[in-house]
């Protein structure tokens, strides 16, 4: 099931995408009105959403919002989590965080809720004074069942579903400040969507494939199986001392092919269009302003 948050008359509502990509309204089915509410309500609410979907009306003119338009906490993000990307980042001259090419442990940072925008919305590249805006297509995990000290063996039972994010980055700021929050936390620098596909529809997330295009040119293409630290490991590492709660989001890292991997770097500019696809979830596409 592909769950969405959509806007009709300016009001965010809960819906789901049918096989043809049309939005079906779930807001009148006695369900929680928001995605966060649905996730927090647990398995019974999700089963009710599935039952309601069969007869839910199609919404004409629905505008997709980010599936979780305003996360309650910062988004957990993982850096250098594909081998080839770790190598290209180390060789780019923009990594001031460590001398290790491939990290020994997950490199975790966060992006604030104000970074989140929907598919179709413009990435505000003009907010980066250094003009070094880069893209990072990523699979993101949405937590359903809360927990702290979650073991890797139990981790997948805590996953509600999966979505796509673009971990947009101001590379010069990332390097200048020797940490990643300021370069990656700029308002609007986390496009998310178009939907959350529920975990039951993805029996093996390692089989998912991420592809990123810039202006129609394919830049990134890799299976999630290439992660250095897999989803189970990331959930265990983050939850060791931090409680993961329903609706928390973990962006798992980006494959090789980002702008800084080219010589010279190929940064985004106004008018560019970034398109990220994960079959089964959909397409996240954003112009750059």
Phi, psi and omega in degrees: 000134179252104183271144181223161165249129182229164180246132174224112184070025177085001181255126177287131184224160180271136179209187177212152179268135174272182185299333179270001179089003178282148178274129174250135187280126175249003187286342181256017186258018181076015180267165170306145186281342183242161177297317179299321178296319179296314181298316182294333182285347171082195187301320180300320179293321179295320177296322177294324178295319178298317180294321182287333185299325184301328182242009182293138181285148174286138181260113178285133176074019180293140176249122181289134169259176170300143182306320172241091189299329180220088178303149181283340178228169173301151175281129175281130181234152183238125181263151173052054186248011167236137186305311184292325177291321178302320179291317182292326179291317179298324182275356186277339185086001182261354182266106178255011187272329185195161176268350180286129177288306177254119185294149177281329179228160180303137177265109188245132174222181181225158172239133182289161180303333181291353177281342191283129171225169184266165170302140181091338179282153182279132171288122185280070181301336181294346178282350176267107183291346183266356178054046181233044185284130182232163181249154173210101177286132186215147166278135178242141179259134177252124182281139177248303181271127183286162176173157171229146183067038181285128177281149180304323181296336182255358193297320187292340176289347180264359184269126174276318182179195187222146174219185180245140170230157171247107181279073182297139189221135168270100191297319182295321177293320178303315181287318186299319186268359175058023170205177196248353187294314184291325179283338183246353185259013181295143179310132177080007184266026173217071170305141183218140175139198002280344188215168165254118174271131185289151189300328181296337180275355182232079183298331179222094181298341178295339181278349178291150182233134179257131175228134179237133174242146170238117182054038177085354179266124180289125182247324182231143177197112183199149174280151177296339177300343181277000178303140173291309176249116185284177186300319178301315181295320180295316179297318178297315183294315183288321184279356182305321179227000181240126178289123172273134186239160179305129181094353174295149186236134176239113175274124197273355181118166186241147176284176175296157177114009178287170186300324181285353178281351179263158176234109001285167180302147180249082181283158178285149177224165181304133180099344176292157177231126178254127181236124180238131181233136167232108181306136184099332175258312179132205185238130173252115184228130182219134171281166179250133178247000000 
